[in-house]
C-alpha cells in the first residue's frame, strides 16, 4: 500500500460573522485566482481541503514526494498574485499562539492512525 503524504495545518479566523462569510466567499469555485491555484498545483499539492468549525480552520494537503514547503514559500513570495492573495486572506486569518514565526498556518502532528492498530 502506498502511503499518501498528508499535511494538516490549522489557524483561526477573525471571530466575526461578516469576516468568516467573506473568507468563505473568496474560497468558492471561481473566486480563487488562477495564479494561486497554479502555485498550489505546481508545488506538488495534489489535493487541498479547508474545513471550518466556528472560527477554527483545518487545512489538509495531499502532496507528492517532490513537495518542498520551503521552495513553495519562496515561489509564492516571488509571485505578485500569490502575495496579493495572501495579503487579502491575512486580513481574516489569526495565527495560533504556537504558530511558527512568520506563519499563520500551524502544522498539526498526527497522534493516531487506525492502520497502526491491529
Secondary structure by P-SEA (a helix, b strand, c coil): ccccbbbbbbbcccccaaaaaaaaaaaccccccaaaaaaaaaacccbbbbbbcccbbbbbbbccccccaaaaaaaaaacaaaaaaaaaaaacccccccccccccbbbbbbcccccccc
